[in-house]
């Protein structure tokens, strides 16, 4: 590994986390891999779908990018569950903590990389999220309440950052069940390590993002993304679960089932990915408004210059954030 003396002397490998994030199709993986090579690091994925085996092309794992300069860059939280498994942010927190401690115990630099804003924020802000056993009595008592009443009750416990847990009654009941359990068991939350954060958010002008999304979508379809989803269905992954994974898996499942033409699948998927990228930027801007320092990196810079700037920011440990570019 190419860990220079200047880098080694200016960072604390046991307390500092470098995070590379940004919207889809912004080149996070290649940037994080090069930084891991130069800083003697290992990458922890912060992507909610890359945890699943067999979901490779649609999730953009780009595993080949973890091999560079003749070196394999170690990565974590990729391919750790079978497709169809119900993974959540609480499990991610615990998996992150375990991976983080393993990395720093080896004297190496942890690098968090991914575009799932909730996962990034769960680490940076130390969300007090937790799991809980199923409580049939609680669920039976809640049957008398409407979805609106249950949502109000959940909002009285936690700030609702999005609508994921309130659009589906089963998820709403589960979220309430967890909150009720941990009101009675407050010591069972996972505890984030004590660490400093350096968050780099790669961003492009909106027009370039749209162009990159289109190029990547066409490339992934050419690489066999339809066949990937067909294999998942043939392997027994429930259709409803693939639809819930959204984006590529939702539209390609509908196409394979004959519910959409290829042309409609492509156009709707292209539109949804663009909307998803915009929501990601909205999430990152909200994080910044709430006081989480983000360093915005111009994605149009040459690759070597992006690496140089990230290293300079990281090694200087500057807490200041910068204004986000206009989407």
C-alpha positions in Angstrom: 0.0 0.0 0.0 1.1 3.5 -0.8 0.8 5.2 2.6 3.1 8.1 2.5 4.8 9.4 5.6 3.0 12.8 5.3 -0.4 11.1 5.3 0.5 8.8 8.2 1.7 11.7 10.3 -1.3 13.9 9.6 -4.2 11.5 10.3 -5.4 9.3 13.1 -6.3 5.9 11.7 -8.2 5.0 14.8 -10.5 8.0 15.1 -11.1 9.5 11.7 -13.6 8.3 9.1 -13.4 9.4 5.5 -16.8 9.3 3.7 -17.2 9.5 0.0 -20.8 10.1 -1.0 -22.9 11.8 -3.6 -25.8 11.0 -6.0 -25.9 8.0 -8.3 -23.5 7.9 -11.3 -21.0 10.4 -9.8 -18.0 8.0 -9.6 -17.9 7.4 -5.9 -16.4 3.8 -6.1 -13.4 4.6 -8.2 -12.6 7.6 -6.2 -12.9 5.8 -2.9 -10.8 2.9 -4.2 -7.9 5.1 -5.3 -8.0 6.9 -1.9 -8.0 3.6 -0.1 -4.9 2.5 -2.1 -3.1 5.8 -1.3 -4.1 5.9 2.4 -3.8 2.3 3.2 -7.5 1.9 3.7 -10.5 -0.4 3.4 -13.9 0.5 2.1 -17.2 0.1 4.0 -20.2 0.2 1.6 -23.1 2.5 2.4 -25.4 1.2 -0.3 -28.7 -0.4 0.9 -28.8 -2.8 -2.0 -25.2 -3.9 -2.5 -25.5 -6.1 0.6 -27.4 -8.6 -1.5 -25.7 -11.4 -3.4 -26.7 -11.7 -7.1 -27.7 -8.1 -7.3 -24.6 -6.9 -9.0 -25.3 -4.9 -12.2 -28.4 -3.2 -11.0 -26.8 -2.0 -7.8 -23.6 -0.9 -9.5 -21.2 -2.9 -7.4 -18.5 -2.4 -10.0 -16.3 -4.9 -8.1 -13.6 -4.6 -10.7 -12.9 -1.1 -9.4 -11.6 -2.5 -6.2 -8.7 -4.0 -8.1 -6.2 -1.3 -9.1 -2.4 -0.9 -9.4 -2.1 -4.6 -9.0 -3.7 -4.4 -5.5 -7.1 -5.7 -4.2 -8.7 -3.1 -2.1 -10.6 -4.7 0.8 -14.3 -3.9 1.0 -17.0 -4.7 3.6 -20.9 -4.9 3.7 -21.1 -6.1 0.0 -22.6 -9.5 -0.7 -23.4 -10.3 2.9 -27.0 -11.5 2.5 -29.1 -13.4 -0.1 -31.4 -11.3 -2.3 -34.8 -11.1 -0.7 -33.4 -10.7 2.9 -35.1 -7.9 4.9 -32.1 -5.7 5.7 -32.5 -2.4 7.5 -30.6 0.6 8.8 -30.3 -0.8 12.3 -28.5 -3.9 10.9 -26.4 -1.6 8.8 -25.3 0.3 12.0 -24.2 -2.8 13.7 -22.5 -4.2 10.6 -20.7 -0.8 10.2 -19.5 -0.8 13.8 -18.1 -4.3 13.5 -16.3 -3.5 10.2 -15.0 -0.2 11.5 -13.4 -1.8 14.6 -11.9 -4.6 12.4 -10.3 -2.1 10.1 -8.8 0.2 12.7 -7.6 -2.9 14.7 -5.4 -3.6 11.7 -4.1 0.0 11.7 -5.8 0.8 8.5 -8.0 3.7 7.3 -11.8 3.2 7.2 -13.5 4.8 4.2 -17.3 4.8 4.0 -18.5 4.9 0.4 -22.1 5.0 -0.9 -25.1 7.0 -1.8 -27.7 5.8 0.7 -28.2 9.1 2.6 -29.9 7.4 5.6 -27.0 5.0 6.0 -24.5 7.9 5.8 -26.4 9.9 8.3 -26.9 7.0 10.6 -23.2 6.8 11.0 -22.4 10.5 11.1 -25.2 11.5 13.4 -25.1 8.3 15.5 -28.8 7.5 15.0 -30.2 5.7 18.0 -31.9 3.0 16.0 -32.5 -0.5 17.2 -34.1 -3.8 16.5 -36.8 -5.4 18.7 -38.7 -8.7 18.9 -42.1 -9.0 17.3 -44.8 -8.2 19.9 -48.1 -9.8 18.8 -50.1 -8.2 21.7 -48.9 -4.7 20.7 -49.8 -5.4 17.1 -53.3 -6.6 18.1 -53.8 -3.4 20.1 -52.8 -1.3 17.2 -55.4 -2.8 14.9 -58.0 -0.4 16.2 -56.0 2.6 15.0 -55.9 4.1 11.5 -52.7 4.6 9.6 -52.9 8.4 10.2 -53.2 7.8 14.0 -50.3 5.4 13.9 -48.2 7.9 12.0 -48.9 10.6 14.5 -47.9 8.2 17.3 -44.6 7.4 15.5 -44.0 11.1 14.9 -44.3 11.7 18.7 -41.3 9.4 19.2 -39.0 10.3 16.4 -38.6 12.9 13.6 -39.8 11.4 10.4 -37.1 12.0 7.8 -39.0 10.4 5.0 -42.1 8.4 4.2 -40.6 5.0 3.9 -42.0 3.7 7.2 -45.4 5.4 6.8 -46.5 4.4 3.3 -46.9 0.7 4.2 -48.9 -0.4 7.3 -46.7 -3.3 8.1 -43.6 -1.1 8.0 -45.4 1.5 10.1 -46.4 -1.1 12.7 -42.8 -2.4 12.8 -41.4 1.1 13.3 -43.8 1.7 16.2 -43.0 -1.7 17.6 -39.3 -0.9 17.7 -39.9 2.5 19.3 -42.2 1.1 22.0 -39.7 -1.7 22.8 -36.8 0.7 23.3 -38.8 3.0 25.4 -38.7 0.1 27.9 -35.2 -1.0 27.0 -33.1 2.2 26.5 -29.7 0.5 26.9 -29.9 -1.7 23.8 -29.0 0.8 21.2 -25.8 0.3 19.2 -23.1 2.7 20.2 -21.1 4.4 17.4 -17.3 4.6 17.8 -15.9 7.9 18.9 -14.6 9.3 15.6 -14.0 12.4 13.6 -15.8 12.8 10.3 -14.6 14.1 6.9 -17.5 13.9 4.4 -16.8 14.4 0.7 -19.8 14.8 -1.5 -19.1 14.5 -5.2 -21.5 16.6 -7.3 -21.9 17.4 -11.0 -24.1 20.0 -12.7 -27.6 18.6 -13.2 -27.3 18.3 -17.0 -24.1 16.2 -16.7 -25.7 14.0 -14.0 -28.6 13.3 -16.4 -26.1 12.5 -19.2 -24.1 10.2 -17.0 -27.2 8.4 -15.8 -28.3 7.7 -19.4 -24.8 6.4 -20.3 -24.6 4.1 -17.3 -28.2 2.8 -17.8 -27.5 1.8 -21.4 -24.2 0.2 -20.4 -25.8 -1.9 -17.6 -28.6 -3.1 -20.0 -25.9 -4.1 -22.5 -24.0 -6.0 -19.7 -27.1 -8.2 -19.0 -29.1 -6.4 -16.3 -32.3 -7.9 -17.6 -30.9 -11.4 -17.3 -29.7 -10.6 -13.8 -33.2 -9.8 -12.6 -34.6 -12.9 -14.5 -32.1 -15.1 -12.6 -33.2 -13.6 -9.3 -36.9 -14.4 -10.1 -35.9 -17.9 -11.2 -34.0 -18.4 -8.0 -37.2 -17.8 -6.0 -36.7 -14.2 -4.9 -40.3 -13.0 -4.4 -41.6 -10.6 -7.1 -43.0 -8.3 -4.4 -39.6 -8.0 -2.8 -37.9 -7.1 -6.1 -40.5 -4.4 -6.7 -39.8 -3.0 -3.2 -36.1 -2.8 -4.1 -37.1 -0.1 -6.6 -35.5 1.5 -9.6 -33.9 -1.2 -11.8 -35.4 -4.2 -10.0 -38.9 -2.7 -10.0 -39.0 -1.8 -13.7 -37.1 -4.8 -15.0 -39.4 -7.2 -13.0 -42.4 -5.5 -14.6 -40.9 -5.9 -18.0 -40.0 -9.5 -17.5 -43.5 -10.2 -16.3 -44.9 -8.6 -19.5 -46.4 -5.6 -17.7 -44.2 -3.0 -19.5 -42.8 -2.9 -23.0 -39.0 -2.5 -23.3 -39.4 1.1 -24.4 -41.7 2.0 -21.5 -39.4 0.2 -19.1 -36.4 2.1 -20.3 -38.1 5.6 -20.3 -39.7 5.1 -16.9 -36.5 3.7 -15.3 -34.5 6.6 -16.8 -36.9 9.1 -15.3 -37.0 7.4 -11.9 -33.2 7.2 -11.7 -33.0 11.0 -12.4 -35.6 11.7 -9.8 -33.7 9.4 -7.3 -30.4 11.4 -7.9 -32.3 14.6 -7.2 -33.7 13.2 -4.0 -30.2 12.1 -3.0 -28.9 15.7 -3.4 -31.9 17.0 -1.4 -30.9 14.6 1.4 -27.3 15.7 1.4 -28.3 19.4 1.4 -30.6 18.8 4.4 -27.8 17.1 6.3 -25.7 20.3 5.7 -28.5 22.5 6.8 -28.8 20.5 10.0 -25.1 21.3 10.8 -23.3 18.3 9.3 -20.2 19.6 7.5 -19.9 18.5 3.9 -17.1 19.2 1.6 -18.5 19.5 -1.9 -16.2 18.2 -4.7 -16.6 19.2 -8.3 -17.1 16.0 -10.2 -16.0 17.6 -13.5 -12.4 17.9 -12.2 -9.8 15.5 -13.6 -9.7 12.3 -11.6 -6.1 12.9 -10.3 -7.1 16.4 -9.2 -10.2 15.1 -7.3 -8.0 12.6 -5.5 -5.5 15.4 -4.6 -8.2 17.7 -3.3 -9.8 15.0 -1.1 -6.4 14.1 0.4 -5.7 17.7 1.1 -9.1 18.2 2.8 -8.8 14.9 4.7 -5.3 15.4 6.0 -6.0 19.0 7.0 -9.0 17.9 9.1 -10.8 21.1 8.2 -14.3 21.3 9.8 -15.7 23.9 7.5 -18.3 23.1 4.8 -18.8 24.7 1.5 -21.8 25.7 -0.5 -23.4 23.0 -2.5 -23.5 23.4 -6.3 -26.8 24.2 -8.0 -28.5 21.0 -9.1 
